[in-house]
Amino acid sequence: MIKDTTVVEITKGVTLQTERTRSMQSNSRNLAICAVGIFVCYFYYGILQETITKGQYGEEKFTYTLALVFVQCIINALFSRGVLVFTNPGHDATSTSLYAICSITYLGAMLASNHSLQHVTYPTQVLAKSVKPIPVMILGVLVARKRYPLAKYFFVLMIVIGVAMFMYKDKKPAKAMEDHTIGFGEVLLLVSLTLDGLTGASQDRMRSDYQTKPHNMMMNVNLWSILWLAISLIISGEGLEFLGFAQRHPVVLLYMLSFSVASALGQNFIFMTVTSFGPLTCSIVTTTRKFFTILGSVLIFGNPMLSRQWLGTILVFIGLGLDSRYGKEKKNK
């Protein structure tokens, strides 16, 4: 009788271990799919964004950032609504105020980051945004009551430092740079990073308190964003100015539509990552996206890399590997 009981317990233990292994494999596969989806969609997104914002339209230039983000949010909302109609995930109990707050911090971070480019160089912006996982983690702990093992802080710091070392571009010394101090552009970047952290914290609250589904989150955040942007377009007068520009250069509408479709597909994978694995994991994926894009071009086209960049590459891969193995999030008690 004792032997039978022991055999049953061993069988249960083996079955439980097998289920855990399958679950871990499934999670790893889903995360890999989301990461590849984000990389591919936002690679195309970046190309189209530069085509729109840096392109020449006769003697005019495209300066209608609010209008571009407005169209982007409309397509995002329509895409997520279409997915919800076909999948029917059930009732969404998430607080409306939480969606509204998340949309404000999400939009604020995006606009502050874009506007900072008028005051700082693009490499400076990229380097600043590469530390995004840090405010996401800190504000997740302070606001969303998240708990992480001590090792995870170290692994995330390794990834951030590695990305910064890889992305940093040496500049020739210049008197203007020597005299440069923290100015309005740097303040905007700090605001953007803080709002990124608050966005992550509100998404963590949705995930833990309401088990919000990805496309419900995507649709509602974008609907609120459309409202704020519509008000801004009317008050600033940019809406009417953009309509005149689009009449003179209708090709920009095709670019904006393609850009918005890439954004919708990319956001689809981003919100799937946020709801399944958390905002911190998502911020790590999006932070390392540019790193892997540039690394890929180096490996494919044989562009030389500095020793500092190789060291940064090693730090990123070690940090990602250790984080996936030992950086699991602690459960809230």
Salt bridges, closest charged atoms under 4 A:
GLU60 OE2 - ARG248 NH2 2.84
GLU60 OE1 - HIS249 NE2 2.76
ASP170 OD2 - ARG308 NH1 3.39
ASP179 OD2 - LYS175 NZ 2.96
GLU186 OE2 - HIS180 NE2 2.74
ASP196 OD2 - LYS129 NZ 2.52
ASP204 OD1 - LYS146 NZ 3.59
ASP209 OD2 - ARG205 NE 2.95
ASP323 OD1 - LYS152 NZ 2.73
GLU329 OE2 - LYS146 NZ 2.60
